[in-house]
């Protein structure tokens, strides 16, 4: 059993994150090591509550946190993130071309923003929409002005993001609940494919909001 297969059997523990994401991230970097210990987190909210990266910041990592509403925390850069501006924002804040960790959760154009990103983090944690049936591959129609309406119209399905990750040279190594997918640069994993499919432990049918695009 290699380390990715072993990852499926650990019990996540949380400090700041929603479901223990930081413990999965720590386990991954325990296997692949770090390079510059740099993270990018968007949207990061207030940078503390439900944060996938706060613990790493406290452990000495450097990084960039961005959100459309930083809730008064100046540590988080207040930016409206789109597919058109994401690379310019990385340049604005001097993000290294390659860095260790990207956490992406903007409740909307997640698929389109990751697709547009020209930078290459070694590990990507991205929220997927767990209300989309496991056999479907779709994302919301791109709208640069999109903001989350506190409903099921956000993000992309598990299958859509899995395909996007593979097209960008990443291997899916873990799914946490019906919330986050964990990708690692394929050259850093013992195998390129682990056959991980959507585990429907928290699936519920989505409400019929907005326009969806099949990928």
C-alpha positions as CSV (number, residue, x, y, z in Angstrom):
1,X,0.0,0.0,0.0
2,X,1.5,3.3,-1.0
3,X,1.0,6.6,0.8
4,X,-1.9,7.8,-1.3
5,X,-3.8,4.5,-0.7
6,X,-3.0,4.8,3.0
7,X,-4.4,8.3,3.0
8,X,-7.9,6.9,2.5
9,X,-7.8,5.3,5.9
10,X,-6.7,8.1,8.2
11,X,-9.2,10.0,10.4
12,X,-9.0,13.8,9.7
13,X,-8.7,16.1,12.7
14,X,-9.3,19.9,12.6
15,X,-7.9,23.0,14.1
16,X,-9.4,25.8,12.0
17,X,-10.8,24.0,8.9
18,X,-14.3,22.8,8.3
19,X,-13.7,19.0,8.3
20,X,-10.1,18.5,9.1
21,X,-8.6,19.7,5.7
22,X,-5.4,20.8,7.3
23,X,-4.6,17.4,8.7
24,X,-4.9,15.9,5.2
25,X,-2.7,18.6,3.8
26,X,-0.1,17.9,6.6
27,X,-0.1,14.2,5.8
28,X,0.4,14.9,2.1
29,X,3.4,17.3,2.7
30,X,4.7,14.7,5.2
31,X,5.2,12.5,2.2
32,X,6.2,14.9,-0.6
33,X,8.0,17.5,1.4
34,X,7.8,21.2,1.0
35,X,9.8,23.5,-1.2
36,X,9.1,27.2,-0.3
37,X,6.3,26.6,2.2
38,X,4.2,29.1,0.4
39,X,0.4,29.0,0.1
40,X,-2.4,30.8,-1.7
41,X,-5.9,30.7,-0.2
42,X,-8.9,32.2,-2.0
43,X,-11.6,32.8,-0.9
44,X,-10.2,32.8,2.5
45,X,-13.1,34.4,4.3
46,X,-11.8,36.2,7.4
47,X,-8.6,34.0,7.3
48,X,-9.4,32.2,10.5
49,X,-12.8,30.5,10.6
50,X,-13.1,27.4,8.4
51,X,-9.6,28.2,7.1
52,X,-7.5,25.5,5.3
53,X,-4.3,27.5,5.7
54,X,-4.4,29.4,9.0
55,X,-2.6,26.6,10.8
56,X,0.2,26.7,8.3
57,X,0.5,30.5,8.6
58,X,0.9,30.0,12.4
59,X,3.6,27.4,11.7
60,X,5.7,29.8,9.7
61,X,4.5,29.4,6.2
62,X,4.2,32.5,4.0
63,X,1.4,33.1,1.7
64,X,-1.5,35.1,0.2
65,X,-5.1,35.1,1.3
66,X,-7.8,36.7,-0.8
67,X,-11.5,37.0,-0.6
68,X,-14.3,39.2,-2.0
69,X,-15.1,40.1,1.7
70,X,-12.3,39.9,4.1
71,X,-14.6,40.7,7.1
72,X,-12.3,43.3,8.4
73,X,-9.1,41.2,8.5
74,X,-6.3,43.1,6.7
75,X,-4.3,39.9,6.5
76,X,-6.8,38.9,3.7
77,X,-6.6,40.9,0.6
78,X,-10.1,42.0,-0.5
79,X,-10.3,41.1,-4.2
80,X,-13.1,40.0,-6.5
81,X,-11.5,37.0,-8.2
82,X,-12.3,36.1,-11.8
83,X,-10.8,34.0,-14.6
84,X,-9.7,37.2,-16.3
85,X,-7.8,38.7,-13.3
86,X,-6.5,35.7,-11.3
87,X,-3.0,35.7,-12.9
88,X,-2.7,39.4,-12.6
89,X,-3.6,39.2,-8.9
90,X,-0.9,36.6,-8.4
91,X,1.6,38.9,-10.1
92,X,0.3,41.9,-8.0
93,X,1.0,40.1,-4.8
94,X,4.3,38.5,-6.0
95,X,3.2,34.8,-5.8
96,X,6.0,32.5,-6.9
97,X,5.6,30.7,-10.2
98,X,5.7,27.4,-8.4
99,X,4.6,27.1,-4.8
100,X,3.4,24.4,-2.4
101,X,-0.3,24.8,-1.7
102,X,-3.4,26.3,-3.3
103,X,-6.7,26.3,-1.5
104,X,-9.6,27.4,-3.8
105,X,-13.1,28.0,-2.5
106,X,-15.0,30.9,-4.0
107,X,-18.5,29.4,-4.2
108,X,-18.9,30.1,-7.8
109,X,-16.4,30.2,-10.7
110,X,-14.0,27.7,-9.1
111,X,-13.7,25.6,-12.2
112,X,-13.1,28.5,-14.5
113,X,-10.6,30.2,-12.3
114,X,-8.5,27.1,-11.8
115,X,-8.7,26.4,-15.5
116,X,-7.4,30.0,-16.2
117,X,-4.6,29.8,-13.6
118,X,-1.1,29.7,-15.2
119,X,0.7,29.0,-11.9
120,X,1.6,25.5,-10.7
121,X,1.0,24.7,-7.1
122,X,2.2,21.3,-6.0
123,X,-1.0,20.6,-4.0
124,X,-4.5,21.9,-4.8
125,X,-7.4,21.7,-2.5
126,X,-10.6,22.8,-4.2
127,X,-14.3,22.7,-3.2
128,X,-16.7,20.7,-5.3
129,X,-20.5,20.9,-5.4
130,X,-21.7,17.8,-3.6
131,X,-25.3,18.4,-4.7
132,X,-24.5,17.3,-8.3
133,X,-25.1,13.6,-9.0
134,X,-22.0,11.5,-9.1
135,X,-22.4,10.6,-12.8
136,X,-22.6,14.2,-14.0
137,X,-19.8,16.5,-15.2
138,X,-20.8,20.1,-15.0
139,X,-20.1,23.5,-13.7
140,X,-22.0,26.8,-13.5
141,X,-22.0,28.9,-16.6
142,X,-19.1,31.4,-16.3
143,X,-20.2,34.8,-15.1
144,X,-17.4,37.1,-13.8
145,X,-19.8,39.0,-11.6
146,X,-21.1,35.9,-9.9
147,X,-21.5,36.0,-6.1
148,X,-22.9,33.1,-4.1
149,X,-26.6,33.4,-3.4
150,X,-26.6,31.1,-0.4
151,X,-28.0,28.3,-2.5
152,X,-26.9,25.2,-4.5
153,X,-25.8,27.2,-7.6
154,X,-22.1,27.3,-7.2
155,X,-18.9,25.6,-8.3
156,X,-18.5,22.4,-10.3
157,X,-19.2,18.7,-9.9
158,X,-16.7,16.1,-8.7
159,X,-16.2,14.6,-12.1
160,X,-15.7,18.0,-13.8
161,X,-13.0,19.0,-11.4
162,X,-11.3,15.6,-11.6
163,X,-11.1,15.9,-15.4
164,X,-9.8,19.4,-15.1
165,X,-7.2,18.4,-12.6
166,X,-6.0,15.5,-14.8
167,X,-5.8,17.9,-17.8
168,X,-3.5,20.2,-15.8
169,X,-1.2,17.4,-14.7
170,X,-2.6,16.5,-11.3
171,X,-3.6,13.3,-9.6
172,X,-6.7,13.2,-7.3
173,X,-5.5,11.7,-4.0
174,X,-8.4,12.3,-1.6
175,X,-12.0,13.4,-1.2
176,X,-13.1,14.9,2.2
177,X,-16.9,14.6,2.7
178,X,-18.9,16.2,-0.1
179,X,-16.8,19.4,0.2
180,X,-13.2,19.2,-0.9
181,X,-11.0,17.4,-3.4
182,X,-7.2,17.1,-2.9
183,X,-4.9,17.0,-5.9
184,X,-1.1,16.5,-6.1
185,X,1.2,17.2,-9.0
186,X,1.3,13.8,-10.8
187,X,5.1,13.5,-10.7
188,X,4.9,13.5,-6.9
189,X,2.6,10.5,-6.5
190,X,3.6,6.8,-6.8
191,X,0.9,6.3,-9.4
192,X,-0.9,8.6,-11.8
193,X,-4.4,7.3,-11.2
194,X,-6.0,5.8,-8.1
195,X,-9.6,5.3,-9.4
196,X,-11.0,7.6,-6.8
197,X,-14.7,8.2,-7.6
198,X,-17.3,10.4,-5.8
199,X,-18.2,9.0,-2.5
200,X,-21.8,9.9,-1.9
201,X,-21.9,9.8,1.8
202,X,-23.4,13.3,2.1
203,X,-25.0,13.7,-1.3
204,X,-28.4,15.4,-1.6
205,X,-30.1,16.5,-4.8
206,X,-29.4,20.0,-6.0
207,X,-32.1,22.7,-6.3
208,X,-32.7,23.9,-9.8
209,X,-30.9,27.2,-9.8
210,X,-29.1,29.0,-12.7
211,X,-27.5,27.7,-15.9
212,X,-25.1,24.8,-16.0
213,X,-22.5,23.8,-18.5
214,X,-21.7,20.2,-19.2
215,X,-17.9,19.5,-19.3
